[in-house]
Amino acid sequence: MTMKKQYIILALGAMFMASCADEFDRNFEVGRPDNLEQYAYLSDYQPLKSYIDQSKYPNFKLGVGTDAADYAKQGVTYVVTNSNFTETVAGNAMKMASCVDDNGNWNFGTVTDYVRSANEAGLSVYGHTLAWHAQQPVKWLNTLLADKPVPVDPNAPKVDTWVEQLTNGDLEGTEAANFVVREPGQNDVNRITDGVGVDGSRGIVVHSHDNPANAWDTQFFIYTPDHAWKDGDQYRFKMKIRADKPAHASIQAHAAPGAYQHWTMLAGGYDFTTEWKEVTYEGTIDASQAGANGCFSIAFNLNELTEANNYYFDDMSWEALVHAAAGPVLYWEDIATNGDLEGDDVSCFFTTEPSTGGPHASTIYDGVGMDGSRGIMVQSEDNPAQDWDTQFFIRVPEALLEGTKIHVQFDYRADQEGDADTQAHNEPGAYQHWACIGSPHFTTSWQHWDKEVTVDGSMAGGAGMHTIAFNLAKNKKKTKFYFDNIKFEVEKESAGGGIPQTPEEKRDTLIWAMGEWIHNMMDACRADDGTLLVTAWDVVNEAISGGNADSEGAYALQHDNGDPSNFFWQDYLGDIDYVRTAVKFAREYGEKDIKLFINDYNLESDWDNNKKLTSLIKWIERWEADGVTKIDGIGTQMHISCYGNPTTQESKKKGIENMFKLMAATGKLVRVSELDMGYVDANGNTVMTADMTEEQHHQMADLYKWIIQKYFEIVPVAQQWGICQWCATDAPAGGGWRGGEPVGLWDQNYYRKHTYAGFADGLAGK
């Protein structure tokens, strides 16, 4: 078999069963045949995994990053992986966006095939990854956070409003999502063209062909992907049309473009002439047009004329009749956080007590709320000088201006009977007005306070009211006051966009989504008898930002960076609960001995003395501070380079060595999770594979050997998880990951490289 043919087979992922492995020209076991003097020695090396001394390093796993779908075909990827490695890691298949689509549909078929195939071959599978901000089903997750429908009074007056469903209907912009063109052999979603519209403006031109088999061989669709037209929906439509030759076009109702539902739509069809004309139609969608899930498209069949022709479209409008409430809809939004006091957040509650001063964050106590739940307790003392010597504050994040309506509710009692006044403050303690929501009378039994008021100018002050202050020393006796189930609602209005979810609602929804995701992933990784086949995971991936250090010197977690393709769970769950929640679900839905790692990059950073790693270690201490959350190990990605500048290379090696020492000192499992290596020359330029010298290849081999030996030297045997080589072969030019770089142990034709020898020698301890 020639090298050319071999490459074609590998590129196509030819399907060979393991039993047929001997049919391969096993290039991956030899060096390059075109340079025997330099590469012949590589043919004497054994498979990589044979160099691991399992008696000395019994826990060590040698992994490789694998394309799961390609592995499941049991072709060359399957054979190379099984021959050389003891563990396999899916590059992308086990990430959330690979398993959950934009509509929240789950598909774990690739995962299950991959995991079972590897298990049958005797390999362990390492799970990558459960919680991350990248490669998430962003559209679906954002729909979970969308505004709630506005509650509408069914008796309120309604107005009929025509609402345009097309964007860029005049075609003068660039947005073309509502317009789809299909010509024989071509599917083009954007055919907006200069000069083909009315009076030389922009328009859409569609080209039909001679002698079509069907009238629908050429079609133009007007498409509303975000609006499903249902049975009974009223609409009105207009557009301007012409053609080079007179012709008739029939018009159909489709779901998505090409998904036929009914033979007639609009007036059933239009005649095109060589002059521009406007056509209009007003009608009602019927059940046949709507189908089971709604009509999304109007389809114009442009091949009724059997001659080639050009059809032109411009100034399109497709409006829906919406029956809406007259004027804005008013609703109440609770803006106090943790009002039931069952959580730990006290950002909305403050206290001043003679014994502790204040205002300071209130303390939530177990058992002092209604029915033995959690609540806030505030202690006054005998004979105070002023009624406000003891105070409780409800502080909300919004500045409440004059005219704002507020609705405040809470449950309250005291161990001594007495009155209390309420005041309007800006920040707690920054008095603005003597009267606010009235004067509750405390008794020894629980009562419910319910008051609606409008903020006046005195209450709002110049900057707005943030706080209600309760003066609790009015009875002049040492008394304990109790509060629970606090609501602070503000009247808002919506013109139809919906009611924003509260932070608590978003948090609860995302906790549900994360639980569903992890539960389904774990189930996808089980054998028929229910045994979990994947027992080690990157539970959280790339959490640390690499900047914005806090008061303890730890880098902040990553947060929203303006990239709409990312979804940062921690923005909604919080820096602490984000990780604790993922760990909780992984242990709940996995086996009891499951191993969970935090995986991150740049932990070997010499430029900041490994500060990203020390920050991660500090964060792990915080996550584990509840005594429940347990993180078993740390994964260091190590997407590194070998440097031709000796000074730079020495600094990089010190960073790597210090990293292993810091990781070992944690007592946790240590895993090199995504090792690959490029080359940077003495001038600081990245060198592509095609430009590499033999000397540079050997330098890379020496660095691989050094890294592996340092791992064995520094990391205690009991903490060794293993090393995963992320790229088996060099990256193709233009590839998505380190394109064109010499990142592999094999070249693209699966011949061994010098780095293979360096890796093997490192494993063997030579």
C-alpha positions in Angstrom: 0.0 0.0 0.0 1.5 3.4 -1.0 1.9 6.2 1.4 -0.7 8.2 -0.6 -3.3 5.5 -0.3 -2.4 5.0 3.4 -3.1 8.7 4.0 -6.4 8.6 2.2 -7.6 5.7 4.3 -6.5 7.3 7.5 -8.2 10.6 6.5 -11.5 8.8 5.8 -11.3 6.9 9.1 -11.6 3.5 7.4 -13.5 1.0 9.5 -11.3 -1.9 10.5 -12.3 -4.2 13.4 -9.7 -5.0 16.0 -9.7 -8.5 14.8 -8.5 -7.2 11.5 -5.8 -5.0 13.0 -3.0 -7.0 11.2 -4.4 -5.8 7.9 -2.9 -2.3 8.6 0.4 -1.2 7.2 1.3 -0.5 10.8 3.1 2.8 10.0 2.6 3.9 13.6 5.2 1.3 14.8 8.0 2.6 12.6 9.9 5.7 11.8 9.8 7.6 8.5 11.0 5.3 5.6 12.2 8.3 3.6 15.0 9.1 6.0 16.3 5.8 7.4 19.5 7.2 8.7 17.7 9.6 11.1 14.5 7.5 11.8 15.3 3.8 11.5 16.1 3.5 15.3 12.4 4.4 16.1 11.3 1.0 14.6 13.1 -0.7 17.6 10.8 1.0 20.1 7.9 -0.9 21.6 4.4 0.5 22.2 4.4 3.3 24.7 2.5 1.6 27.4 5.0 -1.2 27.6 7.5 1.2 29.1 5.5 1.9 32.2 6.8 0.0 35.2 3.5 -0.8 36.8 5.2 -2.5 39.8 6.9 0.8 40.6 4.0 3.1 39.5 0.9 1.0 40.0 -1.6 3.8 39.6 -0.1 5.5 36.5 -2.4 5.8 33.5 -1.1 6.8 30.1 -3.8 8.6 28.2 -4.4 10.1 24.8 -6.9 12.6 23.5 -9.2 10.9 21.0 -12.0 11.8 18.6 -14.7 9.6 20.0 -16.7 9.1 16.8 -13.5 8.1 15.0 -12.5 5.7 17.8 -15.8 4.0 17.7 -15.3 3.2 14.0 -12.5 0.8 15.2 -10.1 2.0 12.5 -6.6 3.3 12.8 -7.4 5.6 15.7 -8.8 2.7 17.6 -5.7 0.5 17.0 -3.1 3.2 17.7 -4.9 4.1 20.9 -5.3 0.6 22.2 -1.8 -0.4 21.2 0.0 2.5 23.0 -2.2 3.8 25.8 -4.1 2.6 28.8 -6.6 5.5 29.0 -8.5 7.5 26.4 -10.1 11.0 26.7 -12.7 12.4 24.3 -11.6 15.7 22.8 -15.1 17.1 22.4 -17.8 14.4 22.5 -18.4 14.5 26.3 -18.7 18.3 26.4 -22.3 19.7 26.9 -22.7 21.3 23.5 -21.9 18.0 21.9 -24.8 16.2 23.7 -27.4 18.9 24.1 -28.7 21.0 21.2 -30.1 24.5 21.1 -33.6 23.2 21.8 -32.6 21.2 24.9 -32.7 17.8 23.2 -30.3 15.2 24.6 -28.2 12.8 22.4 -25.6 10.7 24.1 -25.3 8.0 21.4 -21.7 8.9 20.5 -20.7 8.9 24.1 -22.2 5.5 24.9 -20.6 3.9 21.8 -17.2 5.4 22.6 -17.2 4.4 26.3 -18.4 0.9 25.7 -16.0 0.4 22.8 -13.0 1.5 24.9 -14.2 -0.6 27.9 -14.4 -3.7 25.7 -10.8 -3.0 24.5 -9.6 -2.9 28.1 -9.0 0.9 28.3 -10.3 3.2 31.0 -12.1 6.4 29.8 -11.5 9.7 31.6 -14.5 12.0 31.5 -14.0 15.5 30.0 -15.8 17.6 31.1 -18.9 18.2 33.3 -18.9 21.9 34.0 -17.3 24.6 31.8 -18.1 28.0 30.3 -17.2 27.0 26.7 -18.8 24.6 24.3 -22.1 24.9 26.1 -25.7 24.8 24.5 -25.8 28.6 25.0 -29.1 29.2 23.2 -30.9 26.6 25.2 -29.4 27.7 28.5 -30.4 31.3 27.8 -34.0 30.3 27.0 -34.1 28.9 30.5 -33.3 32.4 31.8 -35.7 34.2 29.6 -38.3 36.5 31.0 -41.5 35.0 32.4 -44.7 35.7 30.6 -46.5 38.8 31.9 -49.6 37.8 33.8 -52.5 39.4 32.0 -55.9 40.1 33.5 -58.3 38.3 31.3 -60.9 41.0 31.9 -58.5 43.8 30.9 -59.3 45.6 27.7 -57.3 44.3 24.6 -56.0 46.1 21.6 -55.3 44.5 18.2 -51.7 45.2 17.0 -50.0 44.2 13.8 -46.5 43.0 14.6 -43.9 42.6 11.8 -42.2 39.2 11.8 -39.5 39.9 9.2 -36.2 41.6 9.8 -34.8 43.7 6.9 -37.9 43.2 4.8 -36.8 46.1 2.6 -33.5 44.2 2.0 -31.5 47.4 2.5 -29.5 45.8 5.4 -27.5 42.7 5.5 -29.7 40.4 7.7 -31.0 37.5 5.6 -32.2 35.0 8.2 -35.8 35.4 6.9 -35.0 34.6 3.3 -33.9 31.3 1.9 -33.1 30.5 -1.8 -32.9 27.0 -3.2 -31.8 26.4 -6.8 -30.9 23.1 -8.4 -27.7 21.9 -6.8 -27.4 24.9 -4.5 -28.8 26.0 -1.2 -27.9 29.7 -0.5 -29.3 31.5 2.6 -28.2 35.0 1.6 -28.9 36.3 -1.9 -29.4 40.0 -1.2 -27.9 41.7 -4.2 -27.2 45.3 -5.0 -29.2 46.9 -7.9 -31.8 44.2 -8.4 -34.6 45.7 -6.3 -37.2 48.3 -7.0 -35.6 51.5 -8.5 -32.1 50.0 -8.4 -32.2 49.3 -4.7 -31.1 46.0 -3.1 -33.3 43.0 -3.7 -33.2 39.2 -4.0 -32.9 37.5 -7.4 -33.5 33.7 -7.9 -32.4 31.9 -11.0 -34.5 29.0 -12.3 -33.2 26.5 -14.9 -34.5 25.0 -18.1 -36.5 21.7 -18.2 -37.0 21.1 -14.5 -38.4 17.8 -13.2 -40.7 19.6 -10.8 -42.2 23.0 -10.2 -40.5 23.1 -6.9 -36.9 22.4 -8.2 -36.3 26.2 -7.7 -37.8 27.8 -4.6 -37.8 31.0 -2.6 -38.8 30.9 1.0 -39.9 33.6 3.4 -39.0 32.1 6.8 -39.8 33.1 10.4 -37.6 30.7 12.4 -38.6 32.3 15.7 -42.3 32.5 15.0 -44.6 29.5 14.6 -47.8 30.4 12.8 -50.6 28.4 14.4 -54.2 27.4 13.4 -56.3 30.6 13.6 -53.5 33.1 13.5 -54.4 36.1 11.4 -51.7 37.6 9.2 -51.2 40.1 6.4 -48.6 39.9 3.7 -47.2 42.1 1.0 -44.2 42.2 -1.3 -43.0 43.5 -4.7 -42.2 41.0 -7.5 -41.2 40.8 -11.1 -39.4 38.4 -13.5 -37.4 38.5 -16.7 -40.1 36.5 -18.4 -43.8 36.3 -17.5 -44.5 33.3 -15.3 -46.7 31.9 -12.6 -45.5 30.6 -9.2 -47.6 28.4 -6.9 -47.2 29.0 -3.2 -47.1 26.5 -0.4 -47.1 26.4 3.4 -43.9 24.7 4.9 -42.6 24.1 8.4 -38.9 24.9 7.9 -37.9 25.6 4.3 -38.3 22.4 2.3 -40.6 20.7 5.0 -43.8 20.8 3.0 -47.1 21.0 4.9 -49.9 22.2 2.6 -50.3 22.9 -1.2 -51.6 26.4 -0.9 -50.7 29.6 0.9 -51.5 33.3 0.4 -53.7 33.5 -2.7 -52.5 30.1 -4.0 -50.1 31.7 -6.4 -49.0 34.9 -8.2 -48.3 35.9 -11.8 -45.0 37.5 -12.3 -44.6 40.1 -15.1 -41.6 42.0 -16.4 -42.7 45.1 -14.4 -42.6 45.5 -10.7 -46.0 45.0 -9.0 -47.1 44.8 -5.4 -49.0 41.8 -4.2 -50.9 41.8 -0.9 -52.9 39.2 1.0 -54.7 39.1 4.4 -55.8 35.8 5.8 -55.9 33.2 8.6 -53.7 30.2 9.0 -55.7 27.0 8.9 -54.9 23.6 10.5 -53.5 22.1 7.3 -51.1 25.0 6.8 -50.1 25.0 10.5 -49.4 21.3 10.7 -48.7 19.8 14.1 -46.0 22.3 15.2 -46.8 25.4 13.2 -46.0 27.0 9.8 -42.7 28.8 9.6 -42.3 29.3 5.8 -44.0 30.5 2.7 -42.6 28.6 -0.3 -42.7 30.0 -3.8 -42.3 27.3 -6.5 -40.4 29.0 -9.3 -40.1 26.2 -11.9 -43.7 26.2 -13.2 -42.2 27.9 -16.3 -40.0 25.3 -17.9 -37.6 27.9 -19.3 -34.7 29.5 -17.4 -35.8 32.7 -15.7 -34.8 35.3 -13.1 -37.3 36.2 -10.4 -36.9 39.3 -8.3 -38.3 40.1 -4.8 -38.3 43.3 -2.7 -40.1 45.2 0.1 -41.5 42.2 1.9 -43.7 42.3 5.0 -45.3 39.4 7.0 -47.3 40.7 10.0 -49.1 38.9 12.7 -52.2 40.2 14.5 -51.5 40.2 18.2 -54.2 40.6 20.8 -52.4 42.5 23.6 -53.4 44.2 26.8 -54.1 47.9 26.3 -51.1 49.8 27.7 -48.3 48.5 29.9 -48.9 45.6 32.3 -48.0 46.1 35.9 -46.5 43.4 38.1 -44.7 43.1 41.4 -41.0 42.0 41.5 -39.4 40.9 44.7 -35.9 42.5 44.9 -34.8 41.2 48.3 -32.4 38.3 48.1 -32.8 35.2 50.4 -36.0 36.6 51.9 -36.9 33.2 53.3 -33.6 33.2 55.2 -32.9 29.6 54.4 -29.7 30.4 52.5 -26.6 32.2 53.8 -26.9 35.4 51.8 -27.4 38.5 54.0 -26.6 41.1 51.5 -30.1 42.7 52.0 -30.2 42.5 55.8 -28.3 44.6 58.4 -28.4 45.1 62.1 -27.3 47.6 64.8 -27.2 46.3 68.4 -25.7 47.9 71.5 -23.5 44.9 72.1 -22.1 44.7 68.6 -22.5 48.2 67.0 -23.4 48.5 63.4 -24.9 48.7 60.9 -23.3 45.3 60.1 -24.5 42.2 58.2 -27.3 40.5 60.1 -26.8 37.0 61.4 -29.2 34.2 60.4 -29.9 31.7 63.1 -31.1 28.1 62.9 -34.5 27.5 64.7 -35.6 31.1 65.4 -37.8 31.5 62.3 -41.4 30.4 61.9 -42.0 26.7 62.6 -38.4 26.2 63.7 -37.0 27.4 60.4 -34.1 29.8 60.0 -34.6 33.5 60.8 -33.0 36.8 61.9 -32.8 37.7 65.6 -31.9 41.2 66.8 -31.2 41.9 70.6 -32.1 45.2 72.3 -31.0 46.3 75.8 -32.7 47.9 78.8 -33.1 51.7 79.0 -31.8 52.8 75.7 -31.0 56.5 75.1 -32.8 56.5 71.7 -35.4 54.4 70.0 -32.9 53.7 67.2 -30.1 52.4 69.4 -31.3 48.9 68.2 -32.2 48.7 64.5 -33.0 46.1 61.8 -32.6 47.1 58.2 -33.9 45.7 54.9 -31.7 47.1 52.2 -32.5 46.5 48.5 -30.1 47.0 45.6 -32.3 49.4 43.6 -32.6 53.1 44.3 -36.3 53.7 44.9 -37.3 57.1 43.5 -40.3 59.3 44.2 -43.5 57.7 42.9 -42.2 54.1 43.2 -44.8 51.7 44.7 -43.4 49.1 47.1 -45.1 46.2 48.8 -43.4 44.9 52.0 -44.3 41.7 53.8 -42.6 39.8 56.6 -43.4 37.6 59.6 -42.4 38.9 63.0 -42.5 38.4 66.8 -40.6 39.3 70.0 -40.0 37.8 73.4 -41.4 41.1 74.9 -44.4 43.0 73.7 -43.7 46.4 72.2 -44.0 48.9 69.3 -41.5 49.7 66.6 -41.2 52.6 64.1 -39.9 52.4 60.5 -37.8 55.0 58.7 -36.7 55.6 55.2 -32.9 55.5 54.8 -30.5 55.6 51.8 -27.9 53.1 53.0 -28.4 51.5 56.4 -27.9 54.2 59.0 -28.2 57.1 56.4 -31.5 58.5 57.6 -33.8 60.3 55.1 -37.3 60.4 56.6 -39.0 59.5 59.9 -41.9 57.6 58.4 -41.8 54.6 55.9 -44.1 51.6 56.1 -45.9 52.1 59.4 -45.3 51.0 63.0 -45.6 47.2 63.6 -46.6 46.1 67.1 -44.7 43.1 68.3 -46.2 40.4 70.4 -44.8 37.0 71.6 -46.8 35.3 68.8 -45.9 35.3 65.1 -47.8 37.9 63.1 -47.7 38.8 59.4 -47.0 42.4 58.2 -48.4 43.4 54.7 -48.0 47.0 53.6 -48.2 48.7 50.3 -46.9 52.3 50.1 -45.7 54.8 47.5 -42.3 56.4 48.0 -42.7 60.1 48.4 -40.1 62.8 47.9 -39.1 62.9 51.6 -38.5 59.1 51.6 -36.6 59.1 48.4 -34.3 62.0 49.2 -31.9 63.2 46.6 -30.4 59.8 45.6 -33.3 57.4 46.2 -34.3 55.2 49.1 -32.5 51.8 49.4 -33.4 50.9 53.0 -36.2 50.5 55.5 -35.0 50.9 59.1 -36.9 49.4 62.0 -36.3 51.2 65.4 -36.6 48.4 67.9 -35.7 50.0 71.2 -38.9 51.8 71.6 -40.3 49.6 74.4 -37.1 50.4 76.5 -36.8 46.7 77.6 -34.2 44.1 76.8 -35.9 42.2 74.0 -35.2 39.7 71.3 -36.9 40.5 67.9 -37.4 37.9 65.2 -38.0 38.2 61.5 -38.7 35.7 58.8 -40.2 35.3 55.2 -39.3 38.8 54.1 -40.5 40.1 50.8 -39.7 43.6 49.3 -41.6 43.9 46.1 -41.4 46.9 43.7 -44.1 47.6 41.1 -42.7 47.3 37.6 -44.3 47.6 34.2 -43.9 45.6 31.0 -44.9 46.6 27.6 -44.9 42.9 26.5 -41.4 41.7 26.9 -42.1 39.7 30.0 -41.1 39.7 33.7 -37.4 39.2 34.3 -36.6 36.2 36.5 -35.2 36.9 39.9 -31.6 35.8 40.6 -33.0 33.0 42.8 -35.3 31.8 40.0 -32.4 31.8 37.5 -30.2 30.0 40.1 -32.8 27.3 40.8 -33.4 26.7 37.1 -29.7 26.3 36.3 -29.2 24.0 39.3 -31.9 21.9 37.8 -30.3 22.0 34.3 -26.8 21.1 35.7 -28.3 18.2 37.6 -30.1 16.9 34.5 -27.0 17.2 32.4 -24.8 15.4 34.8 -27.4 12.7 35.6 -27.9 12.0 31.9 -24.2 12.0 31.2 -23.5 9.5 34.0 -26.3 7.3 32.7 -24.8 7.4 29.2 -21.6 6.0 30.6 -23.0 2.9 32.1 -22.9 -0.7 31.0 -26.1 -2.7 30.5 -25.9 -3.9 34.1 -25.8 -0.3 35.4 -22.1 -0.3 36.2 -20.5 3.2 35.7 -17.7 2.8 33.1 -16.2 6.3 33.6 -15.2 6.8 37.2 -12.9 9.9 36.8 -13.9 13.3 35.5 -12.9 16.9 35.0 -15.8 18.1 37.2 -14.9 21.7 36.5 -12.8 23.0 33.6 -10.8 26.2 33.4 -12.4 28.1 36.3 -9.5 30.5 37.2 -9.2 33.7 35.2 -5.5 34.4 35.6 -6.0 38.0 36.9 -8.0 40.3 39.2 -6.5 38.9 42.4 -8.6 39.2 45.5 -7.5 40.3 49.1 -5.9 36.9 49.7 -3.9 37.2 46.4 -6.0 34.6 44.6 -6.9 35.2 41.0 -10.6 35.6 40.4 -12.8 33.0 38.7 -13.6 33.5 35.0 -16.8 35.5 34.4 -18.8 36.9 31.5 -16.3 38.3 29.0 -18.7 39.6 26.4 -18.4 36.5 24.1 -21.9 35.3 23.4 -20.6 31.8 22.6 -19.7 31.3 26.2 -22.0 30.6 29.2 -20.6 31.2 32.7 -22.6 29.2 35.2 -20.7 30.9 38.0 -22.4 34.2 37.0 -25.6 32.8 38.3 -24.6 30.1 40.8 -21.8 32.1 42.5 -18.1 31.4 42.7 -18.5 28.9 45.5 -21.7 27.1 44.7 -20.9 26.7 41.0 -18.2 24.2 41.9 -20.0 22.7 44.9 -23.1 22.1 42.8 -21.2 20.3 40.1 -19.3 18.1 42.6 -22.6 17.3 44.5 -24.3 16.1 41.4 -21.3 14.1 40.1 -21.1 12.2 43.4 -24.9 11.8 43.6 -25.3 10.4 40.1 -21.9 8.6 39.9 -20.4 5.8 41.9 -19.3 6.4 45.5 -15.6 6.0 44.6 -15.7 8.4 41.6 -12.6 10.7 41.3 -13.2 14.4 40.6 -10.5 16.8 39.2 -10.3 20.5 38.7 -8.6 21.0 35.3 -7.0 24.2 34.2 -4.3 25.7 31.9 -1.2 27.8 32.5 -0.6 26.2 35.9 3.1 25.9 34.9 3.3 29.7 34.4 6.8 30.9 35.0 5.9 34.5 34.3 4.0 34.9 37.6 5.7 32.2 39.7 2.8 29.7 39.2 0.3 32.1 40.7 -2.6 30.6 38.7 -1.9 27.3 40.4 -1.6 28.7 43.9 -4.8 30.6 43.2 -6.5 27.3 42.2 -5.2 25.7 45.3 -6.7 28.5 47.4 -10.0 28.2 45.6 -10.1 24.5 46.3 -9.7 25.2 50.0 -12.7 27.5 49.8 -14.8 25.0 47.9 -14.0 22.3 50.3 -14.5 24.5 53.4 -18.1 23.2 53.9 -16.7 19.8 54.9 -18.9 18.1 52.3 -17.4 19.1 49.0 -14.4 16.9 48.1 -12.1 17.4 45.1 -9.8 14.5 44.5 -7.2 15.9 42.1 -5.8 18.7 40.0 -5.3 18.4 36.2 -2.7 20.6 34.5 -3.2 20.9 30.8 0.4 21.8 29.8 -0.2 23.1 26.2 3.4 24.1 26.1 6.3 24.9 23.8 9.9 23.9 23.6 12.1 27.1 23.3 15.2 27.5 21.3 16.4 30.3 23.6 18.2 28.4 26.5 17.4 31.1 29.1 13.7 31.1 28.2 13.7 27.3 28.2 15.3 27.1 31.6 12.7 29.5 33.1 9.9 27.3 31.6 11.4 24.2 33.1 11.6 25.8 36.5 7.9 26.7 36.2 7.1 23.1 35.4 9.1 21.7 38.2 7.6 24.2 40.7 4.2 23.3 39.5 4.7 19.6 40.2 6.0 20.4 43.7 3.0 22.6 44.5 0.6 20.0 43.2 2.2 17.3 45.1 2.1 19.4 48.3 -1.7 19.5 48.2 -1.9 15.7 48.9 -4.3 15.4 45.9 -4.1 13.3 42.8 -1.9 14.9 40.1 -2.7 14.5 36.4 -1.1 16.0 33.4 -4.3 16.3 31.4 -3.7 17.7 27.9 0.0 17.6 27.2 1.2 18.8 23.8 4.2 20.7 22.6 5.1 23.2 19.9 8.4 24.8 19.1 9.5 28.5 19.5 12.8 29.4 18.0 15.5 31.6 19.6 13.9 34.7 18.1 10.5 34.0 19.7 8.8 32.7 16.5 6.5 29.7 16.4 8.0 27.1 14.1 5.6 25.1 11.8 6.1 21.4 11.3 7.2 21.9 7.7 10.0 24.2 8.9 11.3 22.1 11.8 15.0 20.9 11.8 16.1 17.6 13.1 17.9 19.3 16.0 14.7 21.0 17.0 12.8 17.7 16.9 15.4 16.2 19.2 15.1 19.2 21.6 11.4 18.5 21.8 12.0 14.8 22.5 14.4 15.7 25.3 11.9 18.0 26.9 9.2 15.3 26.8 11.6 12.9 28.5 12.5 15.5 31.1 8.8 16.3 31.9 7.9 12.7 32.4 10.9 12.0 34.5 10.2 15.0 36.7 6.6 13.8 37.2 7.8 10.5 38.4 10.5 12.1 40.6 8.3 14.7 42.3 4.8 13.3 42.5 4.4 10.6 45.2 3.3 7.3 43.8 0.0 7.4 45.8 -0.8 10.7 44.1 0.1 9.7 40.5 -2.9 9.6 38.2 -1.0 9.8 35.0 -0.2 11.8 31.9 -2.4 12.3 28.8 -0.9 13.2 25.5 -3.5 15.5 23.9 -2.4 15.2 20.3 -1.4 11.8 18.9 -0.3 13.3 15.5 0.9 16.6 14.3 -1.8 19.2 13.6 -2.8 19.7 10.0 -2.1 23.2 8.5 -5.2 25.3 9.1 -6.5 23.0 11.8 -8.5 24.4 14.7 -6.0 23.4 17.4 -2.4 24.6 17.0 -2.8 24.3 13.2 0.4 23.3 11.4 2.4 22.7 14.6 4.5 19.6 15.5 2.4 18.7 18.5 2.2 14.9 18.0 4.3 11.8 18.8 3.5 10.6 15.3 3.4 12.7 12.1 0.2 13.0 10.0 1.0 9.8 8.2 1.3 8.0 11.5 5.1 7.5 11.4 6.9 7.8 14.7 8.8 11.0 15.4 11.7 11.7 17.7 9.2 12.8 20.3 7.9 9.3 20.5 11.4 8.1 21.6 11.6 10.9 24.1 8.2 10.1 25.5 9.1 6.4 25.7 12.5 7.0 27.3 10.8 9.2 29.9 8.3 6.5 30.8 11.2 3.9 31.0 13.2 6.2 33.2 16.2 6.1 30.9 
